[in-house]
Amino acid sequence: MNALRPILLSAVCVLLAGCGADRTPPTPPAAKPTVPLSGDPAAYAGSKRCAECHAAEYEKWKNSHHARAEQDVTPDVLAEAFAPGKPFQHATQQTTPILEDGKPVLIADGLGGKNEKHRVSHVIGVYPLLQFLVHGTGNRLQATEACWDPTKKEWFNVYGAEDRFAGEWGHWTGRGMNCNSMCAYCHNTRLQKGYDAEKDDYVTTRVERGVGCESCHGAMKDHSEWQEKNKGLKGDPTLGRVPRSAMLDTCASCHARRGELDGDFLPGHNFLDHFNPALVDQSNLWYPDGQNLDEDFEWAAFTGSRMHAAGITCANCHDLHSGKRLIPGNMLCMQCHQTGAYKAPVIDPLQHTFHKPDSTGSDCTTCHMPLTTYMQRHPRHDHGFTSPDPLLTIELGIPNACNRCHTNQTPAWA
């Protein structure tokens, strides 16, 4: 080692001399130019055209909740939900689904507070509930309070026991349930609400029904045409790329509780430039520890989590084309919590949980992503990745994951 010391010292001196001579960092390689994505409806190709080259991705997507976010009423739903024509009672009101000339119709209280026939245009959602869109005044589409549960094969009121009446903002005929302004943006591709303030009406347009490929990848008609003319060649000059760093912003455009500022968000844009999101605060949208209380979706809770701070994105857990989890069960979490990736604490599952292996209580998401049911039938995981804390239940009334399951026990026991 003593013989090597002069050589090591000489090497260090050379390095230090080099640093002193030129402190300018090396110039990084120039980034490949990115073609800006267009918001012009004419620049969109449509998802079916993507399938010609991206068959595997298209197969994953075509039956996903994204692909079917808004669709025609399918024959099975017509037969199961509308053909019987049985009245459905919700609070003090009644809705009757019928088929009229083979077309779905709902007989329900309208703007005048009287039972009227409302022609069903489309349906939003796939599972665990379907909500129907009916024609309102002018060019409005309204989302009904009468929804269909495809699992239990029954109608139910999306408001639960709440009795809303015509003329109220939140009644299904009111502005609060207007699909053009409240629902359609996240259930369609490149939707433009087209609100006319003078007429108080809409001329709503979309390039594709459902959340298509270009909702996330941007307009790709030029790319599609270049590929058709130059099969097998690389270096497509038309290809607009959305950087991975912008992925969460693209997801957030729909997976956040937010208000729109300009209605002109495109993949690759900064989410906060186009939306005014609800943030975790002291309002009645959240519990004091940041857990979802109202229907807050995923973004705000996730961005406040340790997972987000460590650099985790949606794509670490979800297949972006099917929307499903990449790996079932706890192995998804253990990718990091067994290896220490993303500086995650290494966990021994048998020591970490108080439950038997393979039980519901041993599932990571049961404790760290507790479920809350919205719209009466839709259980959703909290993406804040919080830890159960029964003491907060005792002190502040915040629910804890332990007592969400062990309802026969007290927070003190937990």
Secondary structure, DSSP 8 states (H G I E B T S, - for coil): -TTTHHHHHHHHHHHHHHHHH-------------------GGG---HHHHTTT-HHHHHHHTTSTTTTSEE---HHHIIIIISS---EEETTEEEEEEEETTEEEEEEE-TTSSEEEEEEEEEE--SS-EEEEEE-STT-EEEEEEEEETTTTEEEETTTT----TTSTTSTTSGGGBHHHHTHHHHEES-B--EETTTTEE--B-SEESS-HHHHH---HHHHHHHHHSTT----TT-----GGGHHHHHHTTSB-EEESSS---TTS-HHHHEEE--S-SSTTB-TTS-B-SS-BSHHHHHTSHHHHTT--GGGTB-TTT-SBSS-TTHHHHHHHTTTGGG-----HHHH-SS-TTSGGGSHHHHHS-EEEETTTEEEE-TT-----HHHHHHH----HHHHH-TTS-TTT-
